[in-house]
Amino acid sequence: MIQSGNMISGYLKSVMTKGKVQYAFRRPRFPIVCAVGSELISAGSTAFFQRQVERLDLPDDKVLDIVDATGEGWAFHVKLMIVSPLTLKKRWTKSAVIRLFNESENARRIGGVYPETSAFGKTLARIITDVAALAACAQPNKSVRRIGPRAVRPPAERQREASKEMVLDPHSAAQFIQGYKTLLLEIDAQVSGNGASGVLEKLVAAREQLRKDPSLLKKGLDRMKAKNVDISSAVIQAVEGLQIERWIYLRDLKHQSIFIHPKGHSAFGVVGLTDPIRAIVGCSGVVMKTGLARYCGRFVCDGLISGVILLGPNYRKSFGRTFSSLKAEGHFHVTYEA
């Protein structure tokens, strides 16, 4: 390994550009999956891997394992910003790739695992491609820390960006988040004993209890009133009409994301609260459990997303045809009368 290190250092003197990922001798076959502790990042090209590296605060003293589309092992030397084929773990097996994902934070975040039994009927390349897609879908909502200074944009520019990014205006979003969170936590207090520990888990558990027993809404509001806690009537109406389903998130349009009802009878143009839905999920073309609310004249995702499953190419084509039919028949809804 000392000899390998010397080869890399010598190679760097002639090719390394500060901040840019370089590839020693040759490039891996994309897509690739890179293990950063218990987190996985994946990329389908050198440009996308560069963006992934730039958005994370990676430990300089680490050498990270990478597996490429052929199952070949690679090493990413963070301090040197170079990807090299010189590594001890040269070949990855099907079970090792599956285990890498199933034990990751990405798998925990979507609440699912890649079934090890599927290894018998799939090639190693197919499994790596699947895992790369799943890892992309389940990356953290926010970067650990962006490298380098972030420019401060004027308010007008930020507003234009918000309209492009398919989210609610800041005031409406803050009003919904505060009211929705307060109400769900009040419901959680009513049905304590669900085993949830963190705030996010409590919110998801309370929403599920509300779905099963709609009377909890009135009880929660009464308790809040007794405590002199106010909640916007618009938020109350949104919660009353909340549709909690396993929605098909097909793809993005210019100003909304396409959600198709699991029964296929309607589709909606949906916006996020403070982040575009794609930024939360990581990709489109998935089935996921979430809440869809009518709020301020728009259809809004409540931001509590779980059980994300990536759709295969045939399913995406099928749901694409479903969407075209629904749109032609007038069953694609973007706004409503508030």
C-alpha contacts under 8 A as a table, 3 or more apart, distances in Angstrom:
res1	aa1	res2	aa2	distance
1	M	4	S	4.91
1	M	5	G	6.16
2	I	5	G	5.07
2	I	6	N	6.29
3	Q	6	N	5.14
3	Q	7	M	6.28
4	S	7	M	5.05
4	S	8	I	6.32
4	S	86	L	6.53
5	G	8	I	5.14
5	G	9	S	6.19
6	N	9	S	5.09
6	N	10	G	6.08
7	M	10	G	5.25
7	M	11	Y	6.12
8	I	11	Y	5.01
8	I	12	L	6.13
8	I	24	A	7.10
8	I	84	S	7.73
9	S	12	L	5.10
9	S	13	K	6.65
10	G	13	K	5.51
10	G	14	S	7.43
11	Y	14	S	5.82
11	Y	15	V	6.60
11	Y	24	A	7.05
12	L	15	V	5.16
12	L	16	M	5.00
12	L	80	L	7.76
13	K	16	M	6.38
15	V	22	Q	7.35
16	M	20	K	7.50
16	M	21	V	7.98
16	M	22	Q	6.41
16	M	80	L	7.89
16	M	81	M	7.79
16	M	82	I	7.88
17	T	20	K	5.61
17	T	21	V	7.87
17	T	22	Q	7.75
19	G	81	M	7.03
20	K	50	Q	7.02
20	K	81	M	6.63
21	V	50	Q	6.26
21	V	81	M	4.94
21	V	82	I	5.47
21	V	83	V	7.24
22	Q	81	M	6.32
22	Q	82	I	4.66
22	Q	83	V	6.23
23	Y	26	R	6.06
23	Y	27	R	5.74
23	Y	82	I	5.55
23	Y	83	V	4.83
23	Y	84	S	6.12
24	A	27	R	7.35
24	A	82	I	6.74
24	A	83	V	6.13
24	A	84	S	5.05
24	A	85	P	7.34
25	F	84	S	7.44
25	F	85	P	7.92
26	R	84	S	7.98
26	R	85	P	7.88
27	R	83	V	7.96
28	P	32	I	7.58
28	P	68	D	5.81
28	P	69	A	7.83
28	P	72	E	7.97
28	P	74	W	7.67
28	P	85	P	7.93
29	R	32	I	7.13
29	R	68	D	5.44
29	R	69	A	5.36
29	R	70	T	6.66
30	F	43	A	7.18
30	F	44	G	5.27
30	F	45	S	5.99
30	F	68	D	5.94
30	F	69	A	5.46
31	P	42	S	6.99
31	P	43	A	5.49
31	P	44	G	4.15
31	P	45	S	6.64
31	P	68	D	6.17
31	P	69	A	5.46
31	P	128	I	7.89
31	P	129	T	6.53
31	P	132	A	6.71
32	I	42	S	5.55
32	I	43	A	5.55
32	I	44	G	6.58
32	I	66	I	6.69
32	I	67	V	5.72
32	I	68	D	4.32
32	I	69	A	5.97
32	I	128	I	7.83
32	I	132	A	6.68
33	V	40	L	6.66
33	V	41	I	5.89
33	V	42	S	4.41
33	V	43	A	6.81
33	V	66	I	5.61
33	V	67	V	5.49
33	V	68	D	6.53
33	V	128	I	7.81
33	V	131	V	7.82
33	V	132	A	5.76
33	V	135	A	7.95
34	C	40	L	5.66
34	C	41	I	5.30
34	C	42	S	6.08
34	C	64	L	6.85
34	C	65	D	5.86
34	C	66	I	4.38
34	C	67	V	6.68
35	A	38	S	6.82
35	A	39	E	6.04
35	A	40	L	4.74
35	A	41	I	6.63
35	A	64	L	6.15
35	A	65	D	5.66
35	A	66	I	6.49
36	V	39	E	5.09
36	V	40	L	5.84
36	V	41	I	7.36
36	V	58	L	7.83
36	V	64	L	6.37
36	V	65	D	7.94
37	G	40	L	7.77
38	S	103	E	7.38
38	S	104	S	4.91
38	S	105	E	5.67
39	E	104	S	5.70
39	E	105	E	5.37
39	E	106	N	6.31
39	E	139	Q	7.88
40	L	101	F	7.57
40	L	104	S	6.83
40	L	105	E	7.63
40	L	106	N	6.66
40	L	135	A	6.04
40	L	139	Q	7.45
41	I	52	Q	7.26
41	I	132	A	7.85
41	I	135	A	6.26
41	I	136	A	6.62
41	I	139	Q	7.10
42	S	49	F	7.23
42	S	132	A	5.28
42	S	133	A	7.49
42	S	135	A	6.26
42	S	136	A	5.90
43	A	46	T	7.44
43	A	48	F	5.57
43	A	49	F	5.07
43	A	52	Q	7.69
43	A	132	A	7.26
43	A	136	A	7.82
44	G	48	F	6.52
44	G	49	F	7.41
45	S	48	F	5.29
45	S	49	F	6.25
46	T	49	F	5.12
46	T	50	Q	6.16
47	A	50	Q	5.09
47	A	51	R	6.46
48	F	51	R	5.05
48	F	52	Q	6.22
49	F	52	Q	4.96
49	F	53	V	6.19
50	Q	53	V	5.22
50	Q	54	E	6.23
51	R	54	E	5.10
51	R	55	R	6.34
52	Q	55	R	5.43
52	Q	56	L	6.73
53	V	56	L	5.55
53	V	57	D	7.89
53	V	58	L	7.50
54	E	57	D	7.73
54	E	146	R	6.79
54	E	147	I	6.14
55	R	143	S	5.97
55	R	144	V	7.57
55	R	145	R	6.68
55	R	146	R	4.86
55	R	147	I	6.47
56	L	143	S	5.85
56	L	144	V	5.56
56	L	145	R	5.67
56	L	146	R	5.92
56	L	147	I	7.04
57	D	144	V	6.04
57	D	145	R	5.43
57	D	146	R	6.67
57	D	147	I	6.60
58	L	78	V	7.02
59	P	62	K	5.73
59	P	78	V	6.95
59	P	79	K	7.92
60	D	78	V	5.26
60	D	79	K	4.53
61	D	78	V	7.00
61	D	79	K	6.31
62	K	77	H	6.66
62	K	78	V	6.20
62	K	79	K	7.53
63	V	75	A	6.21
63	V	76	F	5.48
63	V	77	H	4.67
63	V	78	V	6.23
64	L	75	A	5.68
64	L	76	F	4.99
64	L	77	H	6.62
64	L	78	V	7.47
65	D	73	G	7.11
65	D	74	W	6.10
65	D	75	A	5.11
65	D	76	F	6.48
66	I	73	G	5.76
66	I	74	W	4.86
66	I	75	A	5.88
66	I	76	F	6.95
67	V	70	T	7.90
67	V	71	G	5.70
67	V	72	E	5.65
67	V	73	G	4.71
67	V	74	W	6.08
67	V	92	W	7.06
68	D	71	G	5.41
68	D	72	E	5.58
68	D	73	G	6.65
68	D	74	W	7.52
68	D	128	I	7.63
69	A	72	E	7.44
69	A	125	A	5.48
69	A	128	I	5.95
69	A	129	T	6.69
70	T	124	L	7.26
70	T	125	A	5.60
71	G	91	R	5.87
71	G	92	W	5.06
71	G	93	T	7.02
71	G	124	L	6.82
71	G	125	A	6.92
71	G	128	I	7.47
72	E	90	K	5.58
72	E	91	R	4.90
72	E	92	W	6.26
73	G	85	P	6.81
73	G	87	T	6.89
73	G	89	K	5.62
73	G	90	K	4.34
73	G	91	R	5.48
73	G	92	W	6.52
74	W	83	V	6.80
74	W	84	S	5.73
74	W	85	P	4.63
74	W	86	L	6.65
74	W	87	T	5.96
74	W	89	K	7.60
74	W	90	K	6.96
75	A	83	V	5.64
75	A	84	S	5.26
75	A	85	P	6.31
75	A	86	L	6.75
75	A	87	T	5.78
76	F	81	M	7.09
76	F	82	I	5.77
76	F	83	V	4.37
76	F	84	S	6.39
77	H	80	L	5.48
77	H	81	M	5.65
77	H	82	I	5.36
77	H	83	V	6.31
77	H	84	S	7.79
78	V	81	M	4.78
78	V	82	I	6.84
84	S	87	T	7.45
85	P	90	K	7.84
87	T	90	K	6.13
89	K	92	W	7.35
92	W	96	A	6.19
92	W	97	V	6.69
93	T	96	A	5.16
93	T	97	V	6.36
93	T	124	L	7.20
94	K	97	V	5.34
94	K	98	I	6.28
94	K	119	A	6.27
94	K	124	L	5.50
94	K	127	I	7.02
95	S	98	I	5.11
95	S	99	R	5.94
95	S	116	E	6.91
95	S	119	A	7.17
96	A	99	R	5.07
96	A	100	L	6.04
97	V	100	L	5.02
97	V	101	F	6.59
97	V	127	I	7.63
97	V	128	I	6.82
97	V	131	V	7.73
98	I	101	F	5.36
98	I	102	N	6.14
98	I	114	Y	6.30
98	I	115	P	7.80
98	I	116	E	6.62
98	I	127	I	7.57
98	I	131	V	7.38
99	R	102	N	5.03
99	R	103	E	5.97
100	L	103	E	5.66
100	L	104	S	6.40
101	F	104	S	5.15
101	F	106	N	7.19
101	F	107	A	6.28
101	F	113	V	7.48
101	F	114	Y	7.29
101	F	131	V	6.65
101	F	135	A	7.46
102	N	107	A	5.56
102	N	108	R	7.89
102	N	112	G	7.94
102	N	113	V	5.14
102	N	114	Y	6.27
103	E	107	A	6.93
103	E	108	R	7.91
104	S	107	A	5.50
104	S	108	R	6.70
105	E	108	R	4.94
105	E	109	R	6.00
106	N	109	R	5.07
106	N	110	I	6.59
106	N	134	L	7.88
106	N	135	A	5.91
106	N	138	A	4.91
106	N	139	Q	6.01
106	N	140	P	7.83
107	A	110	I	5.50
107	A	111	G	6.03
107	A	112	G	5.60
107	A	113	V	5.77
107	A	135	A	7.71
107	A	138	A	7.11
108	R	111	G	4.96
108	R	112	G	6.62
109	R	138	A	6.24
109	R	306	S	7.64
110	I	138	A	6.12
110	I	306	S	5.46
110	I	307	G	5.16
110	I	308	V	5.43
111	G	306	S	6.50
111	G	307	G	5.41
111	G	308	V	7.62
112	G	307	G	6.52
112	G	308	V	7.83
114	Y	131	V	7.81
115	P	118	S	5.71
115	P	119	A	7.79
116	E	119	A	5.64
117	T	120	F	6.25
118	S	121	G	5.63
118	S	122	K	6.45
119	A	122	K	5.40
119	A	123	T	7.38
119	A	124	L	7.85
119	A	127	I	7.43
122	K	126	R	6.22
122	K	127	I	6.64
123	T	126	R	5.23
123	T	127	I	6.43
124	L	127	I	5.18
124	L	128	I	6.23
125	A	128	I	5.19
125	A	129	T	6.19
126	R	129	T	5.10
126	R	130	D	6.16
127	I	130	D	5.03
127	I	131	V	6.08
128	I	131	V	5.08
128	I	132	A	6.02
129	T	132	A	5.12
129	T	133	A	6.31
130	D	133	A	5.20
130	D	134	L	6.21
131	V	134	L	5.01
131	V	135	A	5.95
132	A	135	A	5.14
132	A	136	A	6.23
133	A	136	A	5.11
133	A	137	C	6.30
133	A	310	L	7.60
134	L	137	C	5.06
134	L	138	A	6.26
134	L	309	I	7.93
134	L	310	L	6.84
135	A	138	A	5.21
135	A	139	Q	6.22
136	A	139	Q	5.64
136	A	282	G	5.64
136	A	283	C	6.91
137	C	281	V	5.40
137	C	282	G	4.14
137	C	283	C	5.28
137	C	308	V	7.80
137	C	310	L	7.95
138	A	281	V	6.34
138	A	282	G	6.20
139	Q	281	V	7.66
139	Q	282	G	6.38
140	P	143	S	6.77
140	P	280	I	7.75
141	N	279	A	6.61
141	N	280	I	5.09
141	N	281	V	7.58
143	S	146	R	6.62
146	R	149	P	7.88
146	R	150	R	7.93
153	R	157	E	6.27
153	R	158	R	6.38
154	P	157	E	5.45
154	P	158	R	6.38
155	P	158	R	5.00
155	P	159	Q	6.20
156	A	159	Q	5.16
156	A	160	R	6.39
157	E	160	R	5.08
157	E	161	E	6.18
158	R	161	E	5.01
158	R	162	A	6.15
159	Q	162	A	5.00
159	Q	163	S	6.42
159	Q	169	D	7.93
160	R	163	S	5.26
160	R	164	K	6.44
161	E	164	K	5.08
161	E	165	E	6.10
162	A	165	E	5.02
162	A	166	M	6.53
162	A	167	V	6.07
162	A	168	L	7.64
162	A	169	D	7.27
163	S	166	M	5.59
163	S	167	V	6.54
163	S	168	L	7.88
163	S	169	D	7.99
163	S	255	H	7.39
164	K	254	K	7.46
164	K	255	H	6.47
165	E	255	H	7.28
165	E	275	D	7.42
165	E	276	P	5.65
166	M	254	K	7.98
166	M	255	H	5.17
166	M	256	Q	5.66
166	M	257	S	7.86
166	M	271	V	5.23
166	M	272	G	6.41
166	M	275	D	7.81
166	M	276	P	5.56
167	V	271	V	5.14
167	V	272	G	4.59
167	V	273	L	5.33
167	V	274	T	5.70
167	V	275	D	6.12
167	V	276	P	5.81
168	L	172	S	6.44
168	L	173	A	5.65
168	L	271	V	6.84
168	L	272	G	6.49
168	L	273	L	5.33
168	L	274	T	6.59
169	D	172	S	5.65
169	D	173	A	6.15
170	P	173	A	5.11
170	P	174	A	6.02
170	P	274	T	7.13
171	H	174	A	5.25
171	H	175	Q	6.20
172	S	175	Q	5.13
172	S	176	F	6.22
172	S	296	C	7.59
173	A	176	F	5.20
173	A	177	I	6.11
173	A	273	L	5.20
173	A	274	T	6.45
174	A	177	I	5.17
174	A	178	Q	6.03
175	Q	178	Q	5.42
175	Q	179	G	6.15
175	Q	232	S	7.49
175	Q	235	V	7.75
176	F	179	G	5.30
176	F	180	Y	5.73
176	F	235	V	5.77
177	I	180	Y	5.24
177	I	181	K	5.80
177	I	273	L	7.95
178	Q	181	K	5.38
178	Q	182	T	6.09
179	G	182	T	5.23
179	G	183	L	6.09
179	G	231	I	5.45
179	G	232	S	6.87
179	G	235	V	6.45
180	Y	183	L	5.20
180	Y	184	L	6.11
180	Y	235	V	6.84
180	Y	239	V	7.63
181	K	184	L	5.26
181	K	185	L	6.11
181	K	203	L	7.05
182	T	185	L	5.30
182	T	186	E	6.22
183	L	186	E	5.07
183	L	187	I	6.30
183	L	220	G	6.54
183	L	221	L	7.22
183	L	224	M	7.85
184	L	187	I	4.98
184	L	188	D	6.06
184	L	202	K	7.94
184	L	203	L	5.71
184	L	206	A	5.57
184	L	207	R	6.54
185	L	188	D	4.83
185	L	189	A	6.22
185	L	202	K	6.90
185	L	203	L	6.36
185	L	206	A	7.04
186	E	189	A	5.10
186	E	190	Q	6.56
186	E	220	G	5.79
186	E	223	R	7.73
186	E	224	M	7.47
187	I	190	Q	5.04
187	I	191	V	6.50
187	I	206	A	5.90
187	I	210	L	7.74
187	I	216	L	6.56
187	I	217	L	7.37
187	I	219	K	7.95
187	I	220	G	5.48
188	D	191	V	5.24
188	D	192	S	5.73
188	D	202	K	6.41
188	D	203	L	7.36
188	D	205	A	7.33
188	D	206	A	4.95
189	A	192	S	5.12
190	Q	220	G	7.70
191	V	194	N	7.00
191	V	206	A	7.84
191	V	209	Q	7.95
192	S	195	G	7.90
193	G	196	A	7.84
194	N	205	A	7.04
196	A	201	E	5.25
196	A	202	K	5.21
196	A	205	A	6.96
197	S	201	E	6.33
197	S	202	K	6.59
198	G	201	E	5.24
198	G	202	K	6.21
199	V	202	K	5.02
199	V	203	L	6.19
200	L	203	L	5.12
200	L	204	V	6.29
200	L	304	L	7.95
201	E	204	V	5.23
201	E	205	A	6.04
202	K	205	A	5.10
202	K	206	A	5.98
203	L	206	A	5.16
203	L	207	R	6.14
203	L	304	L	7.92
204	V	207	R	5.16
204	V	208	E	6.29
204	V	304	L	6.56
205	A	208	E	5.15
205	A	209	Q	6.30
206	A	209	Q	5.00
206	A	210	L	6.14
207	R	210	L	4.98
207	R	211	R	6.20
208	E	211	R	5.01
208	E	212	K	6.38
209	Q	212	K	5.12
209	Q	213	D	6.01
209	Q	216	L	7.92
210	L	213	D	4.99
210	L	214	P	5.13
210	L	215	S	7.56
210	L	216	L	5.92
210	L	217	L	6.79
211	R	214	P	5.98
211	R	244	I	7.27
213	D	216	L	5.97
214	P	217	L	5.83
215	S	218	K	5.69
215	S	219	K	6.61
216	L	219	K	5.01
216	L	220	G	5.91
217	L	220	G	5.16
217	L	221	L	6.20
217	L	240	E	7.82
218	K	221	L	5.05
218	K	222	D	6.07
219	K	222	D	5.13
219	K	223	R	6.27
220	G	223	R	5.17
220	G	224	M	6.22
221	L	224	M	5.01
221	L	225	K	6.08
222	D	225	K	5.04
222	D	226	A	6.22
223	R	226	A	5.09
223	R	227	K	6.45
224	M	227	K	5.06
224	M	228	N	6.26
224	M	229	V	5.04
224	M	230	D	7.10
225	K	228	N	4.87
225	K	229	V	5.55
225	K	230	D	6.72
226	A	229	V	7.54
231	I	235	V	7.02
231	I	236	I	7.21
232	S	235	V	5.24
232	S	236	I	6.44
233	S	236	I	4.95
233	S	237	Q	6.15
234	A	237	Q	5.19
234	A	238	A	6.17
234	A	295	Y	6.62
234	A	296	C	7.19
235	V	238	A	4.93
235	V	239	V	6.21
235	V	295	Y	7.10
236	I	239	V	5.19
236	I	240	E	6.15
237	Q	240	E	4.98
237	Q	241	G	6.33
237	Q	294	R	7.85
237	Q	295	Y	7.84
238	A	241	G	5.35
238	A	242	L	5.98
238	A	293	A	5.23
238	A	294	R	5.23
238	A	295	Y	5.53
239	V	242	L	4.90
239	V	293	A	6.77
241	G	293	A	6.38
241	G	294	R	6.88
242	L	291	G	6.13
242	L	292	L	5.65
242	L	293	A	4.76
242	L	294	R	7.32
243	Q	291	G	5.41
243	Q	292	L	5.08
243	Q	293	A	6.53
244	I	289	K	7.02
244	I	290	T	5.64
244	I	291	G	4.31
244	I	292	L	6.43
245	E	261	H	7.59
245	E	262	P	7.27
245	E	288	M	7.99
245	E	289	K	5.58
245	E	290	T	6.08
245	E	291	G	6.62
246	R	261	H	7.79
246	R	262	P	6.32
246	R	287	V	6.19
246	R	288	M	5.07
246	R	289	K	4.18
246	R	290	T	6.61
247	W	259	F	6.16
247	W	260	I	5.99
247	W	261	H	5.59
247	W	262	P	5.73
247	W	287	V	5.67
247	W	288	M	5.53
247	W	289	K	6.11
247	W	290	T	6.99
248	I	259	F	5.48
248	I	260	I	5.02
248	I	261	H	6.60
248	I	262	P	6.55
248	I	285	G	7.35
248	I	286	V	5.99
248	I	287	V	4.55
248	I	288	M	6.63
249	Y	257	S	7.21
249	Y	258	I	5.87
249	Y	259	F	4.73
249	Y	260	I	6.64
249	Y	284	S	5.95
249	Y	285	G	5.74
249	Y	286	V	5.42
249	Y	287	V	6.06
249	Y	288	M	7.34
250	L	257	S	7.61
250	L	258	I	5.56
250	L	259	F	6.25
250	L	260	I	7.26
250	L	284	S	5.80
250	L	285	G	4.59
250	L	286	V	6.58
250	L	316	R	7.11
250	L	319	F	7.25
250	L	320	G	7.33
251	R	257	S	5.95
251	R	258	I	5.59
251	R	284	S	5.13
251	R	285	G	6.06
252	D	255	H	7.74
252	D	256	Q	6.05
252	D	257	S	4.25
252	D	258	I	5.94
252	D	278	R	7.98
252	D	284	S	7.46
253	L	256	Q	5.28
253	L	257	S	5.80
253	L	258	I	7.08
255	H	271	V	7.74
256	Q	269	G	4.94
256	Q	270	V	5.10
256	Q	271	V	5.42
256	Q	334	V	7.91
257	S	268	F	7.90
257	S	269	G	5.40
257	S	270	V	5.00
257	S	271	V	6.36
257	S	277	I	7.19
258	I	267	A	6.84
258	I	268	F	5.82
258	I	269	G	5.06
258	I	270	V	6.31
259	F	267	A	5.53
259	F	268	F	5.18
259	F	269	G	6.48
259	F	270	V	6.68
260	I	264	G	6.36
260	I	266	S	6.17
260	I	267	A	4.28
260	I	268	F	6.48
260	I	323	F	7.27
261	H	264	G	5.18
261	H	265	H	6.48
261	H	266	S	5.70
261	H	267	A	5.97
263	K	266	S	8.00
264	G	267	A	7.62
264	G	322	T	7.17
265	H	326	L	7.40
265	H	331	H	7.44
266	S	326	L	6.37
266	S	331	H	5.16
266	S	332	F	6.16
266	S	333	H	7.86
267	A	323	F	6.90
267	A	326	L	6.87
267	A	327	K	7.86
267	A	331	H	6.27
267	A	332	F	4.71
267	A	333	H	6.31
268	F	299	F	7.13
268	F	332	F	5.42
268	F	333	H	4.73
268	F	334	V	5.74
269	G	299	F	6.68
269	G	332	F	7.28
269	G	333	H	6.10
269	G	334	V	4.53
269	G	335	T	7.79
270	V	298	R	7.37
270	V	299	F	4.99
270	V	300	V	5.38
270	V	301	C	6.53
270	V	334	V	7.08
271	V	276	P	6.72
271	V	277	I	6.95
271	V	298	R	7.59
271	V	299	F	6.43
271	V	300	V	5.05
271	V	301	C	6.31
272	G	275	D	5.56
272	G	276	P	5.02
272	G	277	I	5.45
272	G	300	V	5.80
272	G	301	C	5.44
272	G	302	D	7.47
272	G	303	G	7.12
273	L	276	P	7.48
273	L	300	V	6.95
273	L	301	C	7.04
273	L	302	D	7.19
273	L	303	G	7.10
275	D	279	A	6.32
275	D	280	I	6.79
276	P	279	A	5.28
276	P	280	I	6.73
277	I	280	I	5.15
277	I	281	V	6.21
277	I	301	C	7.71
278	R	281	V	5.17
278	R	282	G	5.28
278	R	283	C	5.36
278	R	284	S	6.32
279	A	282	G	5.34
279	A	283	C	7.53
281	V	284	S	7.47
281	V	305	I	7.93
281	V	308	V	7.99
283	C	286	V	7.63
285	G	310	L	6.33
285	G	311	L	5.59
285	G	316	R	6.32
286	V	308	V	6.43
286	V	309	I	5.42
286	V	310	L	4.47
286	V	311	L	5.15
287	V	307	G	7.82
287	V	308	V	5.72
287	V	309	I	5.18
287	V	310	L	6.53
287	V	311	L	6.92
288	M	305	I	6.66
288	M	306	S	6.05
288	M	307	G	5.42
288	M	308	V	4.42
288	M	309	I	6.39
289	K	305	I	5.73
289	K	306	S	5.31
289	K	307	G	5.92
289	K	308	V	7.09
290	T	301	C	7.08
290	T	302	D	6.95
290	T	303	G	7.21
290	T	304	L	5.73
290	T	305	I	4.86
290	T	306	S	6.78
291	G	301	C	5.82
291	G	302	D	5.30
291	G	303	G	7.54
291	G	304	L	7.00
291	G	305	I	7.91
292	L	299	F	6.60
292	L	300	V	5.67
292	L	301	C	4.84
292	L	302	D	6.19
293	A	299	F	5.67
293	A	300	V	5.15
293	A	301	C	6.38
293	A	302	D	6.81
294	R	297	G	6.68
294	R	298	R	5.83
294	R	299	F	4.83
294	R	300	V	6.29
294	R	336	Y	7.84
295	Y	298	R	5.43
295	Y	299	F	6.24
295	Y	300	V	6.52
295	Y	338	A	7.32
296	C	338	A	5.90
297	G	335	T	5.57
297	G	336	Y	5.18
297	G	337	E	5.74
297	G	338	A	4.64
298	R	334	V	6.72
298	R	335	T	4.83
298	R	336	Y	6.39
299	F	334	V	6.85
299	F	335	T	6.64
301	C	304	L	7.94
305	I	308	V	7.62
311	L	315	Y	5.91
311	L	316	R	6.16
312	G	315	Y	5.39
312	G	316	R	6.29
313	P	316	R	5.13
313	P	317	K	6.26
314	N	317	K	5.16
314	N	318	S	6.16
315	Y	318	S	4.98
315	Y	319	F	6.10
316	R	319	F	5.20
316	R	320	G	5.94
317	K	320	G	4.89
317	K	321	R	6.34
318	S	321	R	5.24
318	S	322	T	6.35
319	F	322	T	4.76
319	F	323	F	6.11
320	G	323	F	5.14
320	G	324	S	6.34
321	R	324	S	5.10
321	R	325	S	6.31
322	T	325	S	5.23
322	T	326	L	6.19
323	F	326	L	5.04
323	F	327	K	6.03
323	F	332	F	7.82
324	S	327	K	5.20
324	S	328	A	6.17
325	S	328	A	5.13
325	S	329	E	6.16
326	L	329	E	5.11
326	L	330	G	6.21
326	L	331	H	4.87
326	L	332	F	5.90
327	K	330	G	5.19
327	K	331	H	5.58
327	K	332	F	4.87
328	A	331	H	7.58
330	G	333	H	7.80
333	H	336	Y	7.64
